[in-house]
Amino acid sequence: MKFVIRATVALAATVLLAPLLGGSAGAAPAVSGPDGGAAGAQWAATHDGPQQYPGIDITWDVPITMSDGTVLKANVYRPADAASRPVDTRLPVLVEMTPYTKLVANLIDHMGSVPGLSDAVSQLARDIDMTGTPLSGLTDLTKALGGGAMRNFAVDRQLVKSGYVQVVVDVRGTGFSQGVWDMLRQREQADTVEVIDWASRQQWSDGQVGMTGMSYSGINQLQAAEKHPPALKALFPVVPGSDLAQDVLMPGGGFGFAFIPLWMTLINATKWVPDVQSMVNGTFDQRWLSDRLASPFTYLDVFLNAYTTPRVEDLDPRLQEMIRGDSPDRQAWLGDPAQIEVPTFVTGGWHDLFTYSESQVYNAMPLPPGQKQLLMGDTYHINSGSESGRPGLPPRLDVLQRAWFDKWLKGIDNGIDRYGPVTLRQQGGGWVTRDGFGESAPADQAAEYRRMYLSAAPSGTGGHSVHDGSLVAAADSSARLTVAPGLTGLCSNDGGQATAGVVAVINACGADSRIQESNGLTFTSAPVTEAVEISGPMAVHLQTVQDAADGYWSVTVNDVAPDGQSRVLSSGQLMASLREIDDSRSSRSANGDYTDPRPYTTLENRRLTVPGEVTTLDIAVPAIEAKLEPGHRLRVDVYAGNAPKGVPPLPMLLDTGLKPQHVQLDPDRPSFVNLPVRGDPGW
């Protein structure tokens, strides 16, 4: 009886406070700055306050039959009344497609819904602060746990109680679903579209569908929207990717050696967890078992083949399909955000696995600002949302998601379409709001591209590196500088990126490049004389010489503090044999230099180098928003390799011979970085 009374009071409070907590009554408050101003405070109050419905009803393992007969399993979360009965109102539906099993989502949901305990744990996570210690990167991780991101990954009970149905589905071949895991390819994409249609036709659905989720569950949101299912009305993808080959599968032509095997192992291990309840009650799905036996370790054998087969022509046909540009697999992993026509809020990070794609997705979508949003933190894959929920910082991710769906699925004028539209954490600065970013930046916010040339002249700052060179305004020297492959990348920003942020917990790896630079070439500018911003994508143009038929190059662009700390802003990589650029997909600045050179990275466009001859490379460096304070310097690092983030398949690795590689500096054929600069650095 007490529960009923409390629920009735809560419901009455919600109705009475609707104008204050984001209901349809009343005008939306003003939106301003990264925290959203008065509107941001209202979004948080709306999400954290009492909701329309007091309870949650869960229907477990709902079968959804695909057009090919494969049965996917879903958990359906619906609002419930005070007696725990699901409400009979038709409501908007939020679909999440996951390969990590809905069982994991449910466990996270239940751990986060224990009265008192969950709030205490979240508060503890927000309060842990190891700033100033060698493990200060751990602070970003704990703050992310307390910043709402887990609700985006799993289930948001507050969202459901506010009047949404959430459907969490195991993609085929994972969790309790039948079939063979298709890893974001055509059949799985078709499944997502069919699930959206199914969700829109259920008796508890009002016909409007949104999509939610992080990482893999963000990628398939973008893929689904490109297919234009009629019921799909809004997306909120957190750390999604679009050009998956360039992002993680084979960055610059080297396979994602750190991330891919760990990720595949995780999915292949969890897909074997059986539905124990069905085993007990005699309804165990025999086809589920036969499908698992038919493909026990999906794609792991392909990865192993890449490093055990010495000749390209002998590689597993499935691996060759990944490397062939015109193959169905490769085309399935290359998204086309220009096809997305529903409101989409993209959240990413400057060191995320998918940072190359995230700002490009925003710019490519043919939507007006407001209907598309971009939020980029100074984060890795696993600590999204670590800076949030306080004055001057963006609202928590779950708060932004609630406001987004309330606007586009319920028609509530809460001001979220006037947020941003681009909200960025400046590396080296604070949070800023922009009207666009990169190619979409308006004239008064756009950066001016300029070359800074690599010079052999010592800068006096890189004595710890293989060679201490300079970045200068005019090409000034001839020299051949040599760098050899090594393993210092194990402790690096790229090592942190490739492990989704785990390595970056160690400051000496994620926040300082001097360990990695001990096996690299450094080229450092003079200190800037006033605050300067670097804003947009970049490219490094290198004249190289290989001692073998191939080479693997990696470059980073760094902010060097007066005390010598060298912090990576962004990085890129490229195999010399895969240097041919697809100009139809690339972009250039007004000075004619590349800003985003997109290599084909395909077998049919592979061109081995001639040992001893100069080979020109254009290496894409993903977009950034950074601030160099007076006294700071800009640095370009050059490495022969990028293990463990990218390691070429064995046949290509053998073609490099693991031999030293050379940068050929020549004023007549200069090497340089094309930088988007705002302000006068005094160089």
Secondary structure, 3 states (H helix, E strand, C coil): CHHHHHHHHHHHHHHHCCCCCCCCCCCCCCCCCCCCHHHHHHHHHHHHCCCCCCEEEEEEEEEEECCCCCEEEEEEEEEECCCCCECCCCEEEEEEEECCCHHHHHHHHHHCCCCCHHHHHHHHHHHCCCCCCCCCHHHHHHHHHCCCHHHHHCCCHHHHHCCCEEEEEECCCCCCCCCCCCCCCHHHHHHHHHHHHHHHCCCCEEEEEEEEEECHHHHHHHHHHCCCCCCEEEEEEECCCCEHHHHHHCHHHCECCCHHHHHHHHHHHHCCCCCHHHHHHCCCCHHHHHHHHHCCCCCHHHHHHHCCCCCHHHCCHHHHHHHCCCCHHHHHCECCHHHCCCCEEEEEECCCCCHHHHHHHHHHCCCCECCEEEEEECCCCCCCCCCCCCCCCCCCHHHHHHHHHHHHHHCCCCCHHHCCCEEEECECCCEEEECCCHHHCCCCCCCEEEEEEEECCCCCCCCCCCEEEEEECCCCCCEEEEECCCCHHHCCHHHHHHCCCCHHHCHHHHCCCHHHHCCCEEEECCCCCCCEEEEEEEEEEEEEEECCCCCEEEEEEEEECCCCCEEEEEEEEEEHHHCCECCCCCEECCCCCEEECCECCCHHHCCCCCCCCEEEEEEEEEEEEEEECCCCEEEEEEECCECCCEECCHHHHHHHCCCCEEEEECCCCCCEEEEEEECCCCC
